Amino acid sequence: MFKKSTSRKKGTATSSRHRKEVENRGHHGRGVQSTIQTRSIERALAPIAAQVSQLIILNETAEREGGKLPNLIPFAQTVLRATEELVQVGHKMARDTDDEKLQREMPEVCDASIAAGRSMLMAVQRLQAEPLSEPARDNMVTAARRLLETTMKVLLISDDAEVHRILDTCDWVTEGLQNMRAVGSMKELVTTFKDFTESVLTLCDLCDKRQQDLNDPQKKERILSALSGLKRAMPLLNSSMQSYVKYPTNVQAKASRDYSCKQVGECVRQITEALTQASSRGQNTVTHERPGHFAHNMEKLVELLSPNMRFKLDKGFDDVLEQTVRHGMSIAASSREDIRDEIVSVCKQILQLRSDVMKDLEALQDNPSYSQLNSDFKESCERLAHDLLTLESLAKGALVHQVVDAFTETTEPLDRLVKTSTVRLKEKGPLREDICTKLLQPLDDAFHDHADGLLQMASFVAASCVDSNQGQEILTLVSNMEQLDADVFPSCLAVRRDLTNKGAVEHLKLVRREWHSGVHQLVDIVDALIEARRFLEVSESCLEKDVEECRQAGLISDAELLSEAVSNILGRCKRVLQVAKQHQDQNEDAVYRNGLQVFISQLENALPLVKNGGHYSVGNIQNKRAMAALSEHNYHLMQCVHNLCSGLDASNHPDILSPLRGGVRGHQATANQDSLG
């Protein structure tokens, strides 16, 4: 990974533009995994990330189970040592290179990484001394996240130096091509072509190493295709240049020279674009995977384990299975505790069974006539296929829960941030930046937490899409929204600093409008992929937990907890109504739509009672009568939600002559008249 950079001073306008794109990579993406595009970075980060994960898991386990906190200090010390080793290599790279950008940036991030490692050790020591302290736990998690971020920056600067090195070589090849076009004698051609060949061979060598290191199969394929074209074009370029030098006035010789030069230039352009294309950094969290990769890999694995294919298992099977398990673990990490534990358990079983399958296959190949080995191999393959399908089912269930949670609020976090940015204060004139930051930072943190969860969920959904076009549509939205995300806080800060700045106000309006549009498109696409019945069932389950949180908040007189629980109830119910109405609109049976409308109307009528009762109770948390009334409203609301879920089945609708249907018909008729008027 850390190799000496031999930056050249040559360059072109095109490569300078692409180099700027490389420098800008990573500024918009927020997830760590979104920046990992090479195996080198994965290998370098893995030991540190594993130790940090172990720290957090041990901490969470002790907190969840109420047990004694184990000694975490050795883990933190190991992390610090690994960080120091990585930083030493980074410093050496900065000393040995002539790349000015690398010399400037690497020492700074190396120092930040060491500081983050020491801060984490101190945070762990504090937690060890105060195991019941919530601030100490939060401080450790924050320190761990900061350490991973700074470590990643060290690796990314190193990786960018490698990309710059290839771009510099592309410049060298392009300049050599220009020199080739200018030669006027055979003697000059021999010297120029020799230098040009050296640049091409260097580029081919660097690109071949780069494509072997890349995770993205599309990038690998694009670079390999360009290299193949470049190698094919070289003999043609040589012969066409010789013909042109001998017969400079010959139209055919000139056309042949121009064509071969154009071919070489096109190959170099493809390499440059492949290195800097937007699907690398700053994109969604699974950009190095194609849309629908989880669904595709699962189908491929089950097929490979079938009776006709299982005897041909090789390293390719191993790679696909590891990729699938890794994705399943990523979903688990973002899921609720009970779901996470189920997925992790199945992933462990899959890895164990993978080992059994490969051992049984090897033994069977050595003793093909041994029937017991054949039986064991068959059983291992069938168990592995079964567990893979179980993982797929659990992952889909986890995604529905993530969708329900992520869309509890849609645009509200941004709206709160924008509102605080634009509300007029008592102070007149522009505000100092530190005052603006203090006002906006809590709301900005909340917005980014919400945005991260939203976009992470969307990326997972894209990976599970059977239709790759739908998956690509989601990933494109995610990419656009991630870039927009980076513009939110600076835009809000500019407006908050000076409300009279019309340009800043208009820009913030544009950012808000674009974010709203992206979220609404995302909601529509994801809703179309999830079965309404399953969505409502999961929503009902989540609402039961929210209602219980309301009750607990009343018992301990926690107004903040009560406010959060009520907000979740209201947000989930709005989504339940939205999905139910979409389902209603898709059904052409007027009788069915009318029957479902009965339950939709009941929930719509119950919602304001909870909203008003909840808001009053938050301000009067000690008022037992208010809390009792809220509990009654919540109970009635849950009955309405349950009836609506059951109402997806027409057999649960009111009788065709029921007054309930008549009341809904009258209400709908009035609504239609109002809309026409």
C-alpha angles and dihedrals in degrees: 000000000000105000131157111271117225100193114187126213095227122100150150134221092251095052090045089057091049090046088056089053090054090050090052095051114115096024094104105034118085104187121085094222092055089068097050108098102145136058089229091064091046092052094046094047098040099080093049094042091049093053092046090049090050090053093052094044093051090048093049092046092053091047094047097045096037092233130140114288109249121229103281097172096089090055091051091048090052090051091050092050092049090048092050091051091050091047092051089057090047092052091048090051091052091050095048099045131084091205103119094201091053092046089052101044106032100066091049096053091041090057090046090051093052090048090050091050092051091046089053092051090051091048091052091048090052091049090049089054093043105031094165095049113113093198089053091053092047090047091054093050091048091049091049092052092048091050092053091048094051092044089051090052090056090052094044093051088052091047092048089053089057091050091048089052091056092044089052089052089050087055089050091052092046092050091047089052090053090050090051091056090054099053117117105183139043091242091054090045093055093053095042095046090050091055090043092052090051091054092048093049090049090050092048091050094049093045093048091054091046095052091049089056097047123102096199108090092199092056091046091051093047094050093046090049091051092047091050091051091047092053091048092049096053098075090046091050091050095051095041092050091051091050092048094048090051094044108023093165094052109110093207093050091050092048091050091050092049092048094051092046089050091051092052092046091050091053091051090048091052091051091049093050093046090055094049104029116138094246091075115071129359091037131107124303097266102037093127086065123067121245112280093016094141093052091043094048092048091053091047093050094050089049092050090052092053118111094257096050108029095089090062098058113142142158090294089065089050093052094049092048093050090049090051094048091046090054091047090053090050090055089047092052090058095044136089117279098256093047092044092054092051094050094045090050092052092046090054090050091050093052091049092048090048088059091048092049094051092046092049091048092051092048091048092051089054092046107026094166095056104106095195091058089051090051092048091049092050092050093048092051093049093048091048092050090049092051092048090055088047089053090050091051093047091047091052091049091049090051092054089054090048091050091050091049097041094051096046081102122020115173099355098096091056092043091055091050093048092047092054089047093054105035114111116245132202091253113091124219130012118340127226114259094240090056091048092048092050090052096046105032098083092049091044091052090051091048093050092047089052093045092049091052092046095050094041090054091047091052090052090050090050090053091053096047114119088200105067091199091061090046092051090049090055093047091050090052091047091051093051093046093049090055090047090049091062090056097051102082097042089049093050091045092053092052095043090051092055122008090188091064098107094185092055092046092051092047091051090050089053092049091049092047092049092048092050090050093049094048093048092049090049092050091051094049095045093045089054090055097050125071111245093224093055092046093052093046092053091044091053090051091050092047091055089058091047091052090050089051088054090055093047091048089054092050093053095034093237106160094182093054090046092051091051093048093049091048090052091050093051093045094048093047092052089054091046089054092046094052092043091053091048089052090047093051092051092058115085095197106104092199091054092047091050092049093050090047089064091065094039090055092048091055092045089054093047095051099072090052091058092042095052094038092048095050091048092048093050089059093042102037093156093055105106094190091054091050091047090052090049090052090053091049090049091050091051090047092053090051089053092049091049091049091050092051090049089044092070083080108072091214088071095055121111117268114280091250095043116132087230090068091047092052090052092048090053091048092049092049091052091048091051092050090050092051092048091048 
